Amino acid sequence: MKNPIIEDLEQRYTAKKYDASKKVSQQDLAILLEALRLSPSSINSQPWKFVVIESDQAKQRMHDSFANKHQFNQHHIKSCSHVILFAHKIEYARSDFGAVIDQGIEDKRMTIDQKEAAFVAYGFVQANTDDKGQHRAWTKSQTYLALGNALHTLARLKIDSTTMEGVDPELLNEIFADELAGYDCHVALAIGYHHPSEDYNALLPKSRRALDEVITVL
Ligand SMILES: Cc1cc2nc3c(=O)[nH]c(=O)nc-3n(C[C@H](O)[C@H](O)[C@H](O)COP(=O)(O)O)c2cc1C
């Protein structure tokens, strides 16, 4: 299909080896971070935090988080340009939603008189409370929307990426305890530019299930 959106999605793929000499520009990084901020979420909850790992020191901490698990992803950390931790809020309190409403007032989506009525949407959060009184499954789902948005944005920017669910949440949350306080990270995204000769995935054709297997039009 000849269409710029489809062409972007066809050319993007998961990089398996990065060229350590190439870095994402601050200008492109700013576009990506703004795209993350603009990601949609249920009731506009935005129950996420994105930790951008850029410095050598932060990369060393990220590298160390693979000490026990998923070492197959570890080599990306020092060769890619940046890593972004996608973290979801463990407990999404009424006050968290209050901050979203206050921002809505500041952005002139509603008036202060409508504030109390706006809290009715918090019922979605209450309906998604687990038996520990937490909201992990619901907040994590929202965070994956931001991940999808990031992958599409990166495709447009022609920046390579590697989504990594192969992280060690336990150690990661311990090593980044200060930055992730109140949040949990189960997925990270390496970004950069693939190695010109050592990225086997760059040459493989895209493979997906057939359209009629995944889509039903009624
Ligand atoms: C949620 C998620 C987790 C993933 N985790 C890893 C991972 O830990 N390591 C890895 O090399 N690829 C990982 N991938 C990449 C997928 O295997 C890849 O997206 C899929 O095979 C489709 O291939 P493509 O991205 O090249 O089109 C992950 C992708 C997603 C969306």
The ligand as an SDF file (V2000), in Angstrom:
LIG
                    3D

 31 33  0  0  0  0  0  0  0  0999 V2000
    5.7040   -4.8670   24.5780 C   0  0  0  0  0  0  0  0  0  0  0  0
    6.8890   -5.3380   23.7780 C   0  0  0  0  0  0  0  0  0  0  0  0
    7.9620   -5.9440   24.4060 C   0  0  0  0  0  0  0  0  0  0  0  0
    9.0920   -6.3240   23.6820 C   0  0  0  0  0  0  0  0  0  0  0  0
   10.2010   -6.8060   24.3380 N   0  0  0  0  0  0  0  0  0  0  0  0
   11.3480   -7.0340   23.6220 C   0  0  0  0  0  0  0  0  0  0  0  0
   12.5750   -7.3540   24.2670 C   0  0  0  0  0  0  0  0  0  0  0  0
   12.6620   -7.4380   25.4870 O   0  0  0  0  0  0  0  0  0  0  0  0
   13.6940   -7.5250   23.4970 N   0  0  0  0  0  0  0  0  0  0  0  0
   13.6660   -7.4260   22.1220 C   0  0  0  0  0  0  0  0  0  0  0  0
   14.7110   -7.5850   21.4650 O   0  0  0  0  0  0  0  0  0  0  0  0
   12.4990   -7.1380   21.4830 N   0  0  0  0  0  0  0  0  0  0  0  0
   11.3560   -6.9230   22.1870 C   0  0  0  0  0  0  0  0  0  0  0  0
   10.1900   -6.5690   21.5470 N   0  0  0  0  0  0  0  0  0  0  0  0
   10.1950   -6.4870   20.0760 C   0  0  0  0  0  0  0  0  0  0  0  0
    9.1880   -7.4510   19.4170 C   0  0  0  0  0  0  0  0  0  0  0  0
    9.6900   -8.7510   19.4270 O   0  0  0  0  0  0  0  0  0  0  0  0
    8.9090   -6.9300   18.0170 C   0  0  0  0  0  0  0  0  0  0  0  0
    8.2640   -5.6720   18.1160 O   0  0  0  0  0  0  0  0  0  0  0  0
    8.0190   -7.8640   17.2110 C   0  0  0  0  0  0  0  0  0  0  0  0
    8.6660   -9.0950   16.9830 O   0  0  0  0  0  0  0  0  0  0  0  0
    7.6390   -7.2230   15.9040 C   0  0  0  0  0  0  0  0  0  0  0  0
    8.7880   -6.9220   15.1430 O   0  0  0  0  0  0  0  0  0  0  0  0
    9.1820   -5.4660   14.6680 P   0  0  0  0  0  0  0  0  0  0  0  0
    9.1290   -4.5480   15.8620 O   0  0  0  0  0  0  0  0  0  0  0  0
   10.5860   -5.6140   14.1450 O   0  0  0  0  0  0  0  0  0  0  0  0
    8.1960   -5.0330   13.6090 O   0  0  0  0  0  0  0  0  0  0  0  0
    9.0880   -6.1630   22.2700 C   0  0  0  0  0  0  0  0  0  0  0  0
    8.0060   -5.5390   21.6460 C   0  0  0  0  0  0  0  0  0  0  0  0
    6.9320   -5.1140   22.3820 C   0  0  0  0  0  0  0  0  0  0  0  0
    5.8120   -4.3740   21.6690 C   0  0  0  0  0  0  0  0  0  0  0  0
  1  2  1  0
  2  3  1  0
  2 30  2  0
  3  4  2  0
  4  5  1  0
  4 28  1  0
  5  6  2  0
  6  7  1  0
  6 13  1  0
  7  8  2  0
  7  9  1  0
  9 10  1  0
 10 11  2  0
 10 12  1  0
 12 13  2  0
 13 14  1  0
 14 15  1  0
 14 28  1  0
 15 16  1  0
 16 17  1  0
 16 18  1  0
 18 19  1  0
 18 20  1  0
 20 21  1  0
 20 22  1  0
 22 23  1  0
 23 24  1  0
 24 25  2  0
 24 26  1  0
 24 27  1  0
 28 29  2  0
 29 30  1  0
 30 31  1  0
M  END
$$$$
